[in-house]
């Protein structure tokens, strides 16, 4: 069976995991104005900040990061 997976350097993956965590945390602590702007951007009832945070966490897990774990700094 052919391996059709995408390969990514471990340091790049860690960097992506950290970025996803940063964005997820930002939207988790952002005030109502950010939520309103996000809703206006994606359309009412289409996709919520909560939906985005769940997706960001899922992508973190797919890249090997576990939310809440202390990841080593990129490049080490």
SETI-509378 format. One record per residue (C-alpha): residue number from 1; residue in one letter; x, y, z. Coordinates in steps of 0.1 Angstrom, whole numbers. Layout:
BEGIN
{resi: NUM, resn: A, x: X, y: Y, z: Z} $
...
end
This chain:
BEGIN
{resi: 1, resn: X, x: 0, y: 0, z: 0} $
{resi: 2, resn: X, x: 13, y: 34, z: -9} $
{resi: 3, resn: X, x: 21, y: 59, z: 18} $
{resi: 4, resn: X, x: 2, y: 91, z: 8} $
{resi: 5, resn: X, x: 9, y: 109, z: 41} $
{resi: 6, resn: X, x: 24, y: 143, z: 41} $
{resi: 7, resn: X, x: 57, y: 145, z: 59} $
{resi: 8, resn: X, x: 67, y: 175, z: 79} $
{resi: 9, resn: X, x: 98, y: 182, z: 100} $
{resi: 10, resn: X, x: 92, y: 177, z: 137} $
{resi: 11, resn: X, x: 103, y: 213, z: 145} $
{resi: 12, resn: X, x: 79, y: 227, z: 119} $
{resi: 13, resn: X, x: 51, y: 205, z: 134} $
{resi: 14, resn: X, x: 58, y: 218, z: 169} $
{resi: 15, resn: X, x: 57, y: 253, z: 155} $
{resi: 16, resn: X, x: 23, y: 247, z: 140} $
{resi: 17, resn: X, x: 10, y: 231, z: 171} $
{resi: 18, resn: X, x: 21, y: 261, z: 191} $
{resi: 19, resn: X, x: 5, y: 285, z: 166} $
{resi: 20, resn: X, x: -27, y: 266, z: 167} $
{resi: 21, resn: X, x: -27, y: 266, z: 205} $
{resi: 22, resn: X, x: -20, y: 304, z: 205} $
{resi: 23, resn: X, x: -50, y: 310, z: 181} $
{resi: 24, resn: X, x: -72, y: 287, z: 201} $
{resi: 25, resn: X, x: -64, y: 303, z: 234} $
{resi: 26, resn: X, x: -68, y: 338, z: 219} $
{resi: 27, resn: X, x: -104, y: 330, z: 208} $
{resi: 28, resn: X, x: -110, y: 313, z: 242} $
{resi: 29, resn: X, x: -103, y: 346, z: 260} $
{resi: 30, resn: X, x: -114, y: 371, z: 234} $
{resi: 31, resn: X, x: -142, y: 394, z: 244} $
{resi: 32, resn: X, x: -176, y: 397, z: 228} $
{resi: 33, resn: X, x: -164, y: 422, z: 202} $
{resi: 34, resn: X, x: -141, y: 396, z: 187} $
{resi: 35, resn: X, x: -168, y: 370, z: 187} $
{resi: 36, resn: X, x: -191, y: 395, z: 169} $
{resi: 37, resn: X, x: -165, y: 403, z: 143} $
{resi: 38, resn: X, x: -158, y: 366, z: 137} $
{resi: 39, resn: X, x: -196, y: 359, z: 133} $
{resi: 40, resn: X, x: -199, y: 388, z: 109} $
{resi: 41, resn: X, x: -169, y: 374, z: 89} $
{resi: 42, resn: X, x: -182, y: 338, z: 86} $
{resi: 43, resn: X, x: -219, y: 344, z: 86} $
{resi: 44, resn: X, x: -245, y: 341, z: 113} $
{resi: 45, resn: X, x: -250, y: 305, z: 125} $
{resi: 46, resn: X, x: -226, y: 291, z: 100} $
{resi: 47, resn: X, x: -195, y: 285, z: 121} $
{resi: 48, resn: X, x: -189, y: 297, z: 157} $
{resi: 49, resn: X, x: -158, y: 306, z: 177} $
{resi: 50, resn: X, x: -164, y: 274, z: 196} $
{resi: 51, resn: X, x: -164, y: 254, z: 164} $
{resi: 52, resn: X, x: -131, y: 270, z: 154} $
{resi: 53, resn: X, x: -116, y: 262, z: 188} $
{resi: 54, resn: X, x: -126, y: 225, z: 185} $
{resi: 55, resn: X, x: -111, y: 223, z: 150} $
{resi: 56, resn: X, x: -79, y: 240, z: 161} $
{resi: 57, resn: X, x: -75, y: 215, z: 189} $
{resi: 58, resn: X, x: -82, y: 186, z: 166} $
{resi: 59, resn: X, x: -55, y: 198, z: 142} $
{resi: 60, resn: X, x: -31, y: 201, z: 172} $
{resi: 61, resn: X, x: -38, y: 165, z: 180} $
{resi: 62, resn: X, x: -33, y: 154, z: 144} $
{resi: 63, resn: X, x: 1, y: 171, z: 145} $
{resi: 64, resn: X, x: 11, y: 152, z: 176} $
{resi: 65, resn: X, x: 4, y: 180, z: 201} $
{resi: 66, resn: X, x: -17, y: 173, z: 231} $
{resi: 67, resn: X, x: -36, y: 204, z: 245} $
{resi: 68, resn: X, x: -23, y: 211, z: 280} $
{resi: 69, resn: X, x: 11, y: 194, z: 275} $
{resi: 70, resn: X, x: 42, y: 215, z: 278} $
{resi: 71, resn: X, x: 58, y: 212, z: 244} $
{resi: 72, resn: X, x: 95, y: 217, z: 239} $
{resi: 73, resn: X, x: 106, y: 249, z: 223} $
{resi: 74, resn: X, x: 109, y: 248, z: 185} $
{resi: 75, resn: X, x: 144, y: 240, z: 174} $
{resi: 76, resn: X, x: 154, y: 221, z: 205} $
end
